[in-house]
Every structure is written in C-alpha cells, then in structure tokens.
C-alpha cells in the first residue's frame, strides 16, 4: 500500500519483537510439555483455521483438491509466520525446561544456534542476491529463535535495567541506523550480498537495545492512566487477529490512492481483527460454560447415586 516500497521496511523488526516478547513471557515454563504446548496451539491455530475457512467460503481462495486443503490448513498455510511460531514453541519449551536446572543453558543454546546459523548460511543460502528477509524460508527460524532466546534472557536479567542511560538511547539510534542502512545497502549492491547475514546481526543488536530502553522505561510507562493502559492492552490482545486478517483487507483495498488506502486498510484491519477477537472470546466462554455445566451435572448425578 506504500508508494515507496522502502516505507514498509520495518516488518522484520516487528516480527523479531513479537518472538522476543514471546520468549520474555514464556521463559519461566510451568507444567508438562503436552499441556503447555496445547495451550499455545489452541491460542493460535483455531483462529487461523476458522478465518482461513471463512476466506475460502467467501471466495477469496479456492480449494480444488486435497493438496489445497493441506496447503491452507497444515503447511505452509497463508500464515507461515504462525507455522514457524508453533515449531519454535516446541523447541523453546525444552530449552527453558533444561534452563530451569542450569541457567547457562540459555547461553549454550545461543552459541549452538549461532554456529548452526553461520554453517547453514555458508553452505545453503543463495548469496548472489538479497534473500535474507525471506520469511517463507526455514532459514529465517534462526533469527526468530535467537530473538526468543534474547527475550528469555532479558526476563532473567530484567532487574539489571532499572533506569535508562543517555548512551543507551544513543546506541538504540545507532542500532536502528545500522539495521535499516545495511538493509538498503545489501538489497541494492549485489556484489556484497555474500555477507548479507550482517543485516540480521544488526537487527538483533537493535532488538537488544529496544529491550534495554523499554525495560528502563517500565516505571514511567506504568504511570499511564487507565484508559491508555486499556487501549494498549486491547491492541496487544488482538495482535494475532491483526496479523491473520490483514492480508485479505490489503488485497481488497490496496488499489486505492495513497494515503487513502493506508487509512482505509488500517481502520478495516483493526475493525475486522476486533470482531474476530470478540467472536473468539464469545466462543471460548460458551465452551467453558458448557464444560463447567457438564462437570456440575456429573457431580450432581454422582451425589444422587451415592445417596
């Protein structure tokens, strides 16, 4: 929807922040793997599958055979970001489980990921052109998983960053300049594309600085009034729905003239994401109530039988 494609260059930064926040929130795992993973799965997959079904029924996509069913609902789906998320959740659980006994497991894992990352890049990635941001490639999972590990480490070291220092803001600005600058250079200069992996290390540097600054601002952010907090919380709650519905909306209205297309697309994405979210909440509450009633009926029946 942008008249200049470079204006949309922040998507990958948003992606790794999402994975890092996931690692931050899930660093202290509780319970067995199946229950833990099922909770993550049920948070992500049903919404994706239901909305995919709606888009098929309304004619946005067509299914001509079994292969299309697999493509839409299993792999790669219309939401490859979520596929990588579900894969990395499983790996992350076992790393976090081991780290409960020995915290240095986090650092060992980061080193192991880095070694595998460099090895796969050197042996298998096409280095004749800029491909480092291809989110459909499994190679991107090294960047995503590294982001999750960084988020988890910040959860463990959170109390070390209590106040922002002036040079941290400077480093944040430098890191963002390095990331976006390297992205532009590598995408324009094919002759240096062989070292484009540097761009991913630049974005991780930016991620680290974003976390340091935001954790340092926590005491300030906590002073926001109730309405602002409610808005932030609501937007946070519908991030998954925003990601899922955006493609349909953009596809439908991207032909409008800029900036009208941006205004229309943004408003409709938030509206549709909100509707999907409230529908999901309604369904979940209904299912929870049904299960609760069944349990109460079972207990009551059991009590009458005993009497």
KEBAKE-926239 format. One record per residue (C-alpha): residue in one letter; x, y, z. Coordinates in Angstrom, 3 decimals, m for minus. Layout:
  resn        xx        yy        zz
     A         X         Y         Z
...
***
This chain:
  resn        xx        yy        zz
     X     0.000     0.000     0.000
     X     3.027     2.280     0.180
     X     4.024     4.385    m2.853
     X     7.684     3.694    m1.995
     X     8.456     0.098    m1.004
     X    11.207     1.176     1.423
     X     8.478     2.726     3.625
     X     7.402    m0.794     4.553
     X    10.885    m1.893     5.648
     X    10.015    m2.345     9.336
     X     8.124    m5.620     9.086
     X    11.030    m7.835    10.091
     X    11.737    m5.670    13.127
     X     8.118    m6.167    14.182
     X     8.475    m9.921    13.663
     X    11.514   m10.343    15.897
     X     9.996    m8.118    18.602
     X     6.987   m10.469    18.570
     X     9.200   m13.544    19.019
     X    11.328   m11.815    21.663
     X     8.250   m10.838    23.678
     X     7.099   m14.474    23.403
     X    10.434   m15.619    24.842
     X    10.213   m12.980    27.579
     X     6.705   m14.066    28.618
     X     7.338   m17.816    28.389
     X    10.836   m18.007    29.919
     X     9.559   m19.479    33.185
     X     7.651   m22.527    31.990
     X     5.256   m24.452    34.193
     X     3.737   m27.886    33.713
     X     4.358   m30.732    31.268
     X     5.049   m30.272    27.584
     X     1.731   m31.564    26.208
     X    m0.442   m29.300    28.369
     X     1.889   m26.326    27.820
     X     2.102   m26.778    24.059
     X    m1.613   m27.499    23.660
     X    m2.388   m24.165    25.330
     X    m0.124   m22.369    22.807
     X    m1.607   m24.358    19.926
     X    m5.214   m23.596    20.896
     X    m4.340   m19.918    21.213
     X    m3.043   m19.773    17.631
     X    m4.339   m22.498    15.337
     X    m8.176   m22.372    15.712
     X    m8.295   m18.647    14.900
     X    m6.115   m19.178    11.851
     X    m8.075   m22.227    10.666
     X   m11.504   m20.616    11.161
     X   m10.550   m17.440     9.336
     X    m8.976   m19.467     6.524
     X   m12.232   m21.408     6.199
     X   m14.189   m18.129     6.073
     X   m11.951   m16.770     3.290
     X   m12.468   m19.973     1.303
     X   m16.254   m19.928     1.781
     X   m16.441   m16.266     0.745
     X   m14.423   m16.894    m2.416
     X   m11.102   m15.209    m1.584
     X    m9.360   m18.560    m2.031
     X   m10.449   m21.740    m3.799
     X    m9.857   m25.364    m2.868
     X    m9.624   m27.761    m5.804
     X    m8.317   m30.858    m4.076
     X    m6.662   m32.470    m1.067
     X    m3.347   m30.743    m1.770
     X    m5.050   m27.371    m1.365
     X    m6.535   m28.483     1.965
     X    m3.053   m29.382     3.208
     X    m1.614   m26.133     1.840
     X    m4.240   m23.946     3.525
     X    m4.623   m25.749     6.856
     X    m1.369   m27.643     7.503
     X     1.644   m26.283     5.598
     X     2.613   m23.687     4.593
     X    m0.870   m22.126     5.191
     X    m1.469   m18.449     4.406
     X     0.343   m17.577     7.620
     X     3.854   m19.031     7.530
     X     4.792   m16.777    10.455
     X     2.472   m18.844    12.680
     X     3.871   m22.129    11.368
     X     7.384   m21.082    12.398
     X     5.984   m19.902    15.744
     X     4.470   m23.299    16.526
     X     7.689   m25.113    15.569
     X     9.834   m22.823    17.715
     X     7.451   m23.052    20.675
     X     8.228   m26.775    20.890
     X    12.000   m26.253    20.770
     X    11.811   m23.347    23.210
     X     9.961   m25.430    25.804
     X    12.768   m27.975    26.094
     X    15.459   m25.288    26.260
     X    13.510   m23.483    29.008
     X    12.947   m26.800    30.815
     X    16.688   m27.541    30.843
     X    17.448   m23.945    31.846
     X    15.340   m24.357    34.994
     X    18.087   m26.628    36.334
     X    21.051   m24.799    34.808
     X    20.660   m21.161    33.708
     X    23.729   m21.244    31.476
     X    21.711   m23.471    29.124
     X    20.336   m20.230    27.643
     X    23.846   m19.101    26.674
     X    24.886   m22.553    25.461
     X    21.798   m22.651    23.233
     X    22.534   m19.193    21.822
     X    26.076   m20.268    20.901
     X    24.788   m23.510    19.342
     X    22.162   m21.624    17.325
     X    24.798   m19.131    16.170
     X    27.130   m21.908    14.963
     X    24.309   m23.691    13.099
     X    23.130   m20.350    11.724
     X    26.510   m19.481    10.206
     X    27.039   m23.028     8.906
     X    23.678   m23.215     7.140
     X    24.179   m19.724     5.730
     X    27.609   m20.558     4.310
     X    26.521   m23.878     2.799
     X    22.946   m23.450     1.617
     X    21.767   m19.833     1.339
     X    21.829   m18.100    m2.053
     X    24.340   m15.286    m1.564
     X    24.165   m13.828    m5.075
     X    21.168   m11.628    m4.207
     X    19.378   m10.214    m1.176
     X    17.272   m13.052     0.267
     X    17.923   m12.736     3.987
     X    14.402   m11.453     4.758
     X    12.530   m14.279     3.016
     X    10.006   m15.239     5.708
     X     8.912   m18.315     3.739
     X    12.400   m19.834     4.052
     X    13.122   m22.102     7.060
     X    16.431   m20.218     7.386
     X    14.534   m17.334     8.979
     X    13.902   m19.525    12.035
     X    17.484   m18.962    13.218
     X    16.712   m15.246    13.520
     X    13.318   m15.851    15.118
     X    14.622   m18.388    17.634
     X    17.560   m16.151    18.545
     X    15.014   m13.416    19.252
     X    13.062   m15.742    21.565
     X    16.252   m16.611    23.461
     X    17.169   m12.935    23.813
     X    13.694   m12.226    25.195
     X    14.066   m15.058    27.720
     X    17.464   m13.782    28.859
     X    16.041   m10.312    29.419
     X    13.347   m11.850    31.603
     X    16.077   m13.406    33.733
     X    18.158   m10.201    33.861
     X    15.256    m7.743    33.998
     X    16.288    m6.197    37.311
     X    19.649    m5.192    35.852
     X    17.993    m2.500    33.704
     X    16.193    m0.168    36.077
     X    16.935     3.242    34.612
     X    17.679     4.466    31.084
     X    21.134     5.912    30.495
     X    21.756     8.548    27.816
     X    24.206     6.366    25.904
     X    21.616     3.572    25.690
     X    19.319     5.875    23.732
     X    22.274     6.775    21.518
     X    23.077     3.091    20.950
     X    19.418     2.428    20.122
     X    19.514     5.128    17.436
     X    22.820     3.754    16.088
     X    21.468     0.196    16.011
     X    18.388     1.233    14.022
     X    20.525     3.209    11.570
     X    22.817     0.198    11.132
     X    19.881    m2.138    10.545
     X    17.954    m0.055     8.037
     X    21.151     1.208     6.406
     X    22.550    m2.302     5.915
     X    19.184    m3.499     4.620
     X    19.197    m0.812     1.916
     X    22.851    m1.362     1.012
     X    22.647    m5.154     0.747
     X    19.430    m5.034    m1.286
     X    20.972    m2.533    m3.733
     X    24.539    m3.870    m4.000
     X    24.576    m7.432    m5.361
     X    28.381    m7.535    m5.205
     X    28.344    m7.556    m1.384
     X    25.292    m9.814    m0.987
     X    27.594   m12.638     0.150
     X    27.834   m11.019     3.606
     X    24.178   m10.006     3.925
     X    23.868   m12.051     7.133
     X    25.413    m8.993     8.798
     X    21.991    m7.388     8.397
     X    20.456    m9.984    10.728
     X    23.106    m9.364    13.363
     X    22.335    m5.638    13.073
     X    18.650    m6.271    13.704
     X    19.460    m8.377    16.775
     X    21.602    m5.516    18.068
     X    18.592    m3.232    17.568
     X    16.378    m5.747    19.384
     X    18.717    m5.817    22.393
     X    18.754    m2.024    22.597
     X    14.949    m1.846    22.261
     X    14.593    m4.214    25.227
     X    17.124    m2.322    27.340
     X    15.388     1.009    26.709
     X    11.835    m0.305    27.165
     X    12.656    m2.163    30.392
     X    14.340     1.013    31.647
     X    11.137     2.924    30.833
     X     8.869     0.472    32.641
     X     8.419     2.612    35.741
     X     7.471     5.588    33.542
     X     5.109     3.558    31.359
     X     3.380     2.126    34.429
     X     2.196     5.640    35.291
     X    m0.071     5.836    32.225
     X    m3.718     6.361    33.134
     X    m6.283     3.581    32.981
     X    m7.695     4.451    29.550
     X    m4.287     4.446    27.864
     X    m3.415     1.135    29.546
     X    m6.735    m0.342    28.394
     X    m6.071     0.698    24.789
     X    m2.544    m0.762    24.886
     X    m3.840    m3.996    26.415
     X    m6.595    m4.316    23.818
     X    m4.194    m3.772    20.906
     X    m1.880    m6.365    22.473
     X    m4.789    m8.813    22.717
     X    m5.690    m8.517    19.022
     X    m2.176    m8.708    17.530
     X    m2.751   m12.278    16.358
     X    m6.063   m11.341    14.759
     X    m4.479    m8.286    13.099
     X    m1.832   m10.499    11.541
     X    m4.412   m13.004    10.307
     X    m6.926   m10.579     8.761
     X    m4.524    m8.044     7.259
     X    m3.785    m9.887     4.011
     X    m7.417   m10.058     2.938
     X    m8.026    m6.382     3.686
     X    m4.827    m5.219     1.958
     X    m5.588    m7.330    m1.089
     X    m9.072    m5.801    m1.332
     X    m8.171    m2.125    m0.894
     X    m4.517    m1.702    m1.903
     X    m5.558    m0.218    m5.275
     X    m6.941     2.903    m3.586
     X    m4.803     6.024    m3.910
     X    m2.243     6.687    m1.161
     X    m2.725     7.768     1.640
     X    m6.441     6.876     1.449
     X    m5.541     3.201     1.050
     X    m3.477     3.325     4.265
     X    m6.287     4.955     6.261
     X    m8.959     2.572     4.943
     X    m6.804    m0.551     5.290
     X    m5.660     0.287     8.827
     X    m9.183     1.089    10.038
     X   m10.688    m2.052     8.478
     X    m7.890    m4.303     9.767
     X    m8.443    m3.096    13.336
     X   m12.238    m3.378    12.984
     X   m12.164    m6.875    11.486
     X    m9.480    m8.050    13.941
     X   m11.624    m6.777    16.819
     X   m14.695    m8.632    15.530
     X   m12.715   m11.855    15.175
     X   m11.310   m11.384    18.675
     X   m14.725   m10.814    20.290
     X   m16.180   m13.773    18.371
     X   m13.338   m15.940    19.645
     X   m13.889   m14.762    23.242
     X   m17.619   m15.466    22.924
     X   m16.989   m18.993    21.610
     X   m14.368   m19.744    24.283
     X   m16.679   m18.573    27.056
     X   m19.501   m20.662    25.636
     X   m17.338   m23.769    25.511
     X   m16.017   m23.113    29.039
     X   m19.571   m22.708    30.351
     X   m20.680   m25.946    28.658
     X   m17.766   m27.878    30.131
     X   m18.434   m26.402    33.568
     X   m22.144   m27.315    33.383
     X   m21.296   m30.855    32.304
     X   m18.938   m31.245    35.262
     X   m21.548   m29.885    37.676
     X   m24.188   m32.220    36.252
     X   m21.791   m35.143    36.592
     X   m21.014   m34.243    40.215
     X   m24.712   m33.789    40.992
     X   m25.625   m37.111    39.351
     X   m22.809   m38.827    41.229
     X   m24.043   m37.337    44.517
     X   m27.596   m38.530    43.913
     X   m26.365   m42.026    43.111
     X   m24.372   m42.143    46.354
     X   m27.402   m41.004    48.307
***
